[in-house]
Amino acid sequence: MKTYDVEVERSVIGCLIAFDHLQDKTPLIEKSDFYYAEHQKLFGTVLEIYRETGTFDFIVASAKCDSNMRSLITACVNIVPSSAN
């Protein structure tokens, strides 16, 4: 039985970024909680930026990430439901 899902992993990362819940939730989530290596790498980058700046800053992320990772960040944020959807 498959116990992982790409959209769920992206939703978790997207929620942390979009709703700025990094401070509250990072003690509960680790890189190893993500099955996909690209999500582990992204989560590590998000945490690194958060620890440096106190929030997630897409401009800082753009400087640290390649275009594939920037696209993944956008996909993660866009998958999160909002009242605008």
N, C-alpha and C positions, 0 to 999 in steps of 0.2 A: 504494500500500500504506500502510495506517495504521500509524504508528510510535509511537503514544501510546495509553494506556489509562487511563481514569479510576480504575479500581481499583488499578492499579499505582502511579499517582501518590499515591493516598491511602494505600496500604500503605507507601510510602517515608516519607511524612510521619508516619504513625502509628508506624512503627518508631523513628524519631528521637525522637519524644515518649515513647512507652511504655517504651523501653529506655534512655532518656537517653544516646543516642549522638551528641548534638549536637556535643560537643567533638571527637570522633574523625572525624566524617563531614562536618561543614560545610565544611572546605576543599575537599572533593571535589564538592559539590553547590552549584549556584547557582539563583537564582530562574528564570533563563531556561531551565533544564533542564526545567521543567514547562510543558506545553502549555496547560493550562487556566488562565485568568487568575485564577480564584478560588484555585487551588492556589499560583500565584505569590504572590498577596497573603498567603495563609496562611503560606507558607514564610517570607516576609519578616517577618511578625509573630512567628512562632516564633523566628526568629533575633534579632529585636530584644529579645524577652523574655529569651532566653538570654544575650545580651550584657549586659543590665541586671542579671540575678539570678544568673547562673552555672548555671542549670538552666531547664527549662520548668516554669512554675507556672501551673496552670489558673486559679487565683484571679486572678492578674495578667492572664492572657489574658481572663478574663471581663470585667474592667474595661475592657480595651482594645478588645474586639470586640463587634460587634452579635450579635443572637441567631442570625442565619444563619451567621456565622463560628463561633460556639460550637457549633452543630449540626454544622458541617463538621469541627471538631476532634474531636468525639465520634465521628463516622462514621469518621474516619481511624484513631483509636485502636481502635475496635471491629472494624475489618476485619483487624487484625493477628492472625494465629494465635497461640494460646498453649496451654500445657498444660491450661488450664481448659476449652478448647473440646472 
